[in-house]
Amino acid sequence: MTWKDYEKKIFTFLKETYKDAEISYDQIIKGRYSKVNRQIDILIESYIASKKIKLIVDGKYFNKRISVKTVESFISMVEDVNAQQGILITSKGFSKAAINRAN
């Protein structure tokens, strides 16, 4: 499996599971702080109580656990693209520091 296969597998799972949401693969959103285009693996948009909610999903197909730096970079991207939530999915798990930072 490649990293692209991994991302597509996550995308397919989300599309099949959350049929009412608008789910897109490989999207570009301009950062509100960075002012540059940011690549989003999976974008989920839906409405809750008439308010549009944006979630971004990043799939990491790594050969080791996710580091705290990767988590911090993802948190920053969530804020930059003005998403209400971010989901970081990995094939190998997270380091203790990464879990602590995510919490």
PESULKA-V293460 format. One record per pair of residues at least 4 apart in sequence whose ideal C-beta (glycine too) atoms are under 8 Angstrom apart, sorted by the first residue. I is the first residue (numbers start at 1). J is the second residue. Records with the same first field share a line. If there is no record, write none. Layout:
BEGIN
I=J, J
END
This chain:
BEGIN
1=5, 6, 9, 61
2=6, 61
3=7, 59, 60, 61
4=8
5=9, 61
6=10, 59, 61, 91
7=11, 25, 26, 41, 42, 59, 61
8=12, 25
9=13
10=14, 41, 42, 57, 59, 89
11=15, 23, 25, 41, 42
12=16
13=17
14=18, 21, 23, 42, 44, 57
15=19, 23
18=23, 44, 46
20=46
21=44, 45, 46
22=44, 45, 46
23=42, 43, 44, 45
24=42, 43, 45
25=41, 42
26=39, 40, 41
27=39, 40, 42, 43
28=37, 38, 39, 40
29=37, 38, 40, 43, 81
30=35, 36, 37, 38
31=35, 36, 37, 38, 77, 80, 81
32=80, 81, 82
33=79, 80
34=38, 80
38=77, 80, 81
40=56, 57, 58, 81
41=56, 57, 58, 59
42=56, 57, 58, 59
43=54, 55, 56, 57
44=54, 55, 56, 57
45=52, 53, 54, 55
46=52, 53
47=51, 52, 53
48=53
53=84, 85
54=81, 82, 83, 84
55=83, 84, 85, 86, 87
56=77, 78, 81, 83, 85, 86, 87
57=86, 87, 88, 89
58=74, 77, 86, 87, 88, 89
59=89, 90
60=66, 70, 88, 89, 90, 91
61=90, 91
62=66, 90, 91, 92
63=92
64=92
65=90, 92, 93, 94, 95, 98
66=70, 71, 88, 90, 92, 93, 94, 95, 98
67=71, 95, 97, 98
68=72, 95, 97, 98, 100, 101
69=73
70=74, 88, 98
71=75, 88, 94, 98, 101, 102
72=76, 101
73=77
74=78, 86, 88
75=79, 86, 101, 102
76=80
77=81, 86
78=83, 85, 86
79=83
88=102
90=94
94=98, 99, 102
95=99
96=100
97=101
98=102
99=103
END
